[in-house]
Amino acid sequence: MPLLSAQQVDEFRRDGVILLRGVFGDWIEQLRHGVEINMQDPGPFGRDYVATDRSGRFFGDYCNWNRIEEYRRFMFDSPAAEIAADLMQSESVRIFHEHVLVKEPGTDKITPWHHDQPYYCVDGRQVCSMWIPLDPVGIETCPEFVAGSHDWGRWFLPRKFSGIDYDHDDARLEPMPDIDAQREEYDIRSWSLEPGDAIAFHFMTIHGAPSNMSATQRRRGFAARWLGDDAVYAQRSGETSPPFPGLDQRLRPGDPMDAEEFPLVYQK
């Protein structure tokens, strides 16, 4: 039996973003524990985005599901992959990667507007991310999403969270519009969230996130990213994030994402 209604699936297809209330309540403590392990022992891609002379801490890391058991259990055993299958209307679901982003209290660093697929070594439309708050998130610190932007047919230059564009040589990539200067022109979605909620969004949906200027409230977010039936390997004109070292020796452009990095976790 589908975990989502037909109306929810239609909303995701139309808007490229949907709020799912309370779907992962049973998994929050486990993910919190995994994030603390991750922050104490970052992987090779872990980094802090806030300079030491700035306030707060903005920690990020990804591709640790195969070494942090709490992440592995969530990716394989939670209902997330089945929910992704419903949203993507896909018969199969593979892990792409997980991504942890933590803004500690007093962090004035914003996350710049971007969409994810230009960063990734993936082409295809059956793709989905789920951003899961591990702390209560007020609307003033919630990530923001431009509804419908996944269907604009435009690809924007990937941007480092430091605010610098990646060096790509691809004629279809264009600078990101100044969303904040024209907010009234866009359908921008954000919500007050509780642990266990999730925001599901398409890899092409434009999003960003405010600072966390709370004096006491952490903003720990765990993102699970999924690949569906039509996802294939893509070579970009510059750096990809995550980099997946050596993948280009095993996959050619247009190949299905059938590699050990992307295990099949759900099949209808």
N, C-alpha and C positions, 0 to 999 in steps of 0.2 A: 504494500500500500504506500503511495507517495507520502513523503513527509511534509510536502508543501501543497498548497492549493493551486489550482489552475490560475487563479487571479494573481497569486504571488509570482508564479513563473512568468506570466504576461507582464507584470510590472518590471521584473528584472530585464526582460527582453526589450521593453519599451524605454526604460529609464537608465539602464546600465548600472543601477544601484538600488538596493532594497534593505530595509531594516528588518531583522529577524529577532523577535523578542524571546529571551529565555531559553534558547535552543541548546546552550552548552553549560547550563548551571551545574551539572554534575562533574564538570571537568575543570572548573576554575582553580580549585586548590592545587590540583596536580600541575596545571600550567604555571601557576605562581611559583611552585617549588622548582619547576624546570627553569624558569626565568632567573631565579636567584642563583641556581647552579651555573647558568650561562653567564651571568654578570660576574661571578667570582672566577670563572674559567672561560673567557671568551675563546671562540674559534679563530681560525686564521683570517676571517673577514670582519671580526669584531672591531668596533671603533667608537670613539666619542666624537660627537659633532660640535661640541661646545669647547672653545679654547679655554685654557686654564685660567685666563684672566677675566672670563665672563661668568655670569651667575648660573647656578644650576648645573645639571648634567643631562645630556641627550645621548643615550647609549643605543647603538644598533648592532645587530648581528644576524646572520642568516646561514642556512645550510648546515644546521646542527642536529637535525632530527635523527640521524643515524648514530649519534654519540650521546644524546641526552634522552634517557629512556622515557621520561615524562612526555617529551615531544613525540617520540616514536609511537607511544601508545595512543596519543590523541590522533595522530595522522592515520593510523591503521584501524583503531577500534572505536573511535567516536562516530556519530552519525554525519560528520562533516562531509565525507566523500559522497555519501548518498544524497545529501542535500545539494552538493555541487552538481551531481549528475542530473537532478531534477531541474536546477536552474539553467544549466548549459544545454539541457535536452540531449544528453549524451548517453550512449550505452555503456561507456567505460570511463573510468577516472584514474588518472595517474597523479602522483605527487609531483609538483614542480619544485617547490621548496617552502620552508617556513621562514618568517622574518619577524624578529623581535625589535620593537622600538619603545624605548622607555624615556619619558620626560619626567625628571624628578621635580619636586616643588621648587619654584623660583627659577625655572628655566625659561629664559626669554627668547630662545631660538625657535623660529617658525620652521615648518616644513614647506618648501616652495611648491607652487602649483606645478603639477606634472601629470602625465599618465604613464603607465608602467610598461606597456608592450614595446616601445622603442628601446627600452633598456635591455630587453630580454632576447634570448636566442630562439624565439618561438614566433611562428606565424599561425594564424587560425582564429576562428571566431568562437569556438567552444572552449572558453577560458574563464576562470573565476577566481577571485580572491575573497577571503573572509577576514575582516579585522575584528578581533575579539577583545573587548576591554576586560582587564583583570582587576580594575578598580572602578568605583563610580566615576563617571565622566560627565561634567556639566556641559551644556551646549557651548559655553565659552571656550572649552578646550577640546571639543569633539572635532575629529577630522571632517572636512567639508568636501562635498562632491557636486560636480556640475552635471545634473541630470540630463541625459540625452547626448552627452558629448561623445559617447562611444560610437555613435552613428554619424558623426560629422564628416567622416571620410578624410580627416586631416591627421597628419603625424607631426608631432612637435619634438624639437630637440630635447633629448634627455638632459636632465640637469642634476648635478651633484647637490646633496643637501647643504653643502657649503654655499650654494648659490651660483656656481660656475657651470656653464654648459659643457657637456662632453664634446670632445673633438671628433665629430662625425662628418664624413663626406658623402652625403646622400641628398640628392636634389629635392626629394619629397619632404624632408624635415624642415620645419619652419619654426621661428621663435614662438614661444608660448605667449598668447595674448596677456595683457595686463588685466587679469580677472578682477583684482581688487579695485582697480580704477573704474570698472564698469559693472559692478556687482548687480545693479538693477537690471542689466540686460540678460542675466543668466538665471536659471532655476537652480539655486544652490541649496543643497540639502545637508542638514546636520541635526543631531538629536541629543537629548540628555539620555545617557546610557547607564545601565547597571551591569555588573559582572554576570556573564551568561548570555547577554545579548550579542549579536553579531551584525556587522554591516557587510553584506556581500556586494561585490562590484566587479564589473568587467575590466580586463586589463587595459582597455582603451578609455576608460572613464577618467576624466580629469579630476584630480583631487589635491588637497593640501591640508595643512593642519596648523592651528594657532600655537602660540607659546603656552606654557603652563605656569602661570604666575601665582597659583595658589601657594600659600605659605606652608601648607601641611599635606596636600593631597597628591600622591603619586599618579602618574598616568602611564601604566604599563599596558602595552598592546601586543597581542600575539596575532600574527597574520599567517593564515594557511592558504597556499596558492595551488591551484588545481588545473590540470590539463584534460580536455575531452577528446572525442573521437577525431576531430579534424586538425588537432595541433601537430605541427611539423617543425622540424629543425630549420632555423634561419640563420644565415650569416649576416651580421651587421657591418656597417662601414667603419666602425670604430669599437671602442671598449664596450663590453656588455657587463651587466650587473644583475645577478651573480655571474662570475666569469666561467665557471665549470671548466677548469683546466683539462685539456686533452680531449674534450668532447668533439672538437673539429677533426680529430684523427679517426673518429669512429662513426660519425654521422655526416651525411652530405645534405645540402639544402634540399628541402622537400621530403626528407626521410621522416617517418613517424618517430615520435620521441621514445623509442624503445631502447632504453639504456638503463644501466644499473642505478644511475642517479635519479631516475624517474619511475619508481616501481608502480605497477598496476595494483591499485588497492580496492577497486570496486568494479564489478561487472554486473550489469542487469541480467 
